[in-house]
Amino acid sequence: MIQSVELLRLIRRFGRLAEPPPAPPAPPAPGEGADASFVPPRALRGSAQCRHVDVGSCNGCEVEIGQSFGPVYDADRYGVRLVASPRHADVLLVTGVVTHNMADALTRTVEATPEPRVVVAVGDCAIDGGLLAGGFGVRGTVADLTRVDLTVPGCPPEPDAIVAALRRVTGR
């Protein structure tokens, strides 16, 4: 009991101790990457609800997405949070190469997400097929089935890159 009282006194005395957030990421220069022309919808400025969709990945990107929303990278402080239903989402984080079995599920998820929506392809597999391109069970990339607004390259991409892409959506 005494230790908890001491802890409360310290919290009261020093307040919240955290590093200040980094400056918002600058958008790419014109002609610099596929995401250079991305302009976030005005309705999503400030906060966005994300739905993660795995369409055939090795789970490396999922681990990094989990870290992005964990206490270290804390995407929530920039107004981004994960939701359980595509009907509540503004942003779809799609990972993995699209397999034949998941193509219909991806199409339905995109259709269930209300407009304006942003589709983010996370990881090399989602962007260009990565190591699995041309496999017998592979239907294609995310861009083959739906419009992709932002890409986060890497195998797997670092949580910093995922958070930076989501910050471009919210503008925070």
C-alpha positions in Angstrom: 0.0 0.0 0.0 2.8 2.4 0.9 4.5 1.8 -2.5 1.3 2.7 -4.4 0.9 5.9 -2.4 4.5 6.8 -3.3 3.9 6.1 -6.9 0.8 8.3 -7.0 2.8 11.1 -5.4 5.4 10.8 -8.1 2.9 10.8 -10.8 1.2 13.9 -9.4 4.5 15.6 -9.0 6.0 15.0 -12.4 2.9 14.5 -14.6 2.9 12.6 -17.8 6.4 11.8 -19.0 6.6 11.1 -22.7 8.6 12.3 -25.6 6.9 14.9 -27.8 5.6 13.6 -31.1 7.8 14.0 -34.1 6.9 16.5 -36.7 4.2 15.4 -39.2 5.8 13.6 -42.2 6.2 15.8 -45.3 4.4 14.5 -48.3 6.6 13.2 -51.1 7.7 15.6 -53.8 5.8 15.5 -57.1 7.0 12.5 -59.2 8.6 10.9 -56.1 6.8 7.6 -55.6 3.3 6.4 -56.2 1.8 8.1 -53.2 2.9 11.6 -54.2 -0.6 12.5 -55.5 -2.4 11.3 -52.4 -4.6 13.9 -50.7 -6.5 12.7 -47.7 -10.3 13.1 -47.8 -11.3 16.2 -45.8 -13.7 14.1 -43.7 -10.8 12.0 -42.3 -8.7 14.9 -41.2 -8.0 14.6 -37.5 -9.0 11.0 -36.9 -9.5 7.8 -38.7 -10.8 4.3 -37.9 -8.8 1.4 -39.4 -9.8 -2.1 -40.3 -7.0 -4.6 -41.0 -7.5 -7.2 -43.7 -5.0 -10.0 -44.2 -5.5 -11.5 -47.6 -2.6 -14.0 -47.6 0.5 -12.9 -45.7 3.2 -14.6 -43.6 2.1 -12.5 -40.6 5.2 -10.4 -40.5 3.2 -7.3 -41.4 0.6 -8.1 -38.8 3.3 -8.1 -36.1 4.5 -4.7 -37.2 0.9 -3.4 -37.4 0.4 -4.6 -33.8 3.5 -2.7 -32.8 2.3 0.4 -34.5 -0.8 0.4 -32.3 1.2 -0.6 -29.2 2.5 1.6 -26.4 5.9 2.4 -28.1 4.7 3.8 -31.5 1.1 4.5 -30.3 -0.7 5.4 -33.5 -3.7 6.2 -31.4 -2.1 9.5 -30.3 -2.4 10.6 -33.9 -6.1 9.9 -34.1 -5.9 6.5 -35.6 -7.5 3.4 -34.0 -8.4 -0.1 -35.0 -12.0 -1.2 -35.4 -13.5 -4.6 -35.7 -15.9 -4.0 -38.6 -15.4 -2.6 -42.1 -18.7 -0.8 -41.7 -17.1 1.4 -39.0 -13.8 1.9 -40.9 -12.4 4.8 -42.8 -9.1 3.2 -43.7 -8.3 -0.4 -44.8 -4.9 -1.7 -44.0 -4.4 -4.6 -46.4 -1.5 -7.0 -46.0 -0.3 -10.0 -48.0 -0.6 -11.1 -51.6 -4.2 -11.7 -52.6 -4.9 -15.4 -52.8 -7.7 -17.0 -54.8 -9.6 -17.8 -51.6 -9.3 -14.2 -50.3 -10.1 -12.2 -53.4 -13.8 -12.2 -52.9 -13.4 -11.4 -49.2 -11.3 -8.4 -50.0 -13.8 -7.1 -52.6 -16.6 -7.5 -50.1 -14.7 -5.8 -47.4 -13.9 -2.8 -49.6 -17.5 -2.6 -50.7 -18.7 -2.7 -47.0 -16.4 0.2 -46.1 -18.2 3.5 -46.5 -16.9 6.3 -48.7 -14.7 8.2 -48.3 -12.3 5.4 -47.7 -8.6 5.0 -47.9 -6.9 1.7 -48.9 -3.4 1.3 -47.7 -1.3 -1.6 -49.1 1.1 -2.6 -46.3 4.2 -4.6 -47.2 5.9 -5.8 -50.4 3.5 -8.7 -50.9 0.5 -6.4 -51.0 2.3 -3.9 -53.3 4.0 -6.1 -55.9 3.6 -9.7 -54.7 6.9 -9.9 -53.0 8.4 -13.4 -52.7 5.1 -15.0 -53.4 4.5 -13.3 -56.8 3.5 -15.8 -59.4 2.6 -18.6 -57.0 0.0 -21.1 -57.9 -2.5 -19.9 -55.2 -1.9 -16.2 -55.9 -4.5 -14.1 -57.6 -2.5 -10.9 -57.7 -1.7 -7.7 -55.7 -4.1 -5.5 -53.8 -4.0 -3.0 -56.7 -5.2 -5.7 -59.1 -8.5 -5.9 -57.2 -9.1 -2.4 -55.8 -7.9 1.2 -55.9 -4.8 1.6 -53.6 -4.3 5.1 -52.1 -1.2 4.6 -50.1 1.6 2.1 -50.0 4.0 1.1 -47.1 6.9 -0.8 -48.6 9.0 -3.2 -46.7 9.2 -6.9 -45.8 7.9 -6.3 -43.3 7.6 -2.5 -43.0 8.8 -0.9 -39.8 6.1 0.4 -37.4 7.5 4.0 -38.0 6.6 3.7 -41.7 3.1 2.4 -41.0 2.4 5.2 -38.5 3.8 7.8 -40.9 1.4 6.6 -43.6 -1.5 6.7 -41.2 -0.4 10.2 -40.1 -0.7 11.3 -43.7 -4.4 10.2 -43.6 -5.2 12.2 -40.5 -2.9 15.1 -41.1 -1.6 14.9 -37.4 
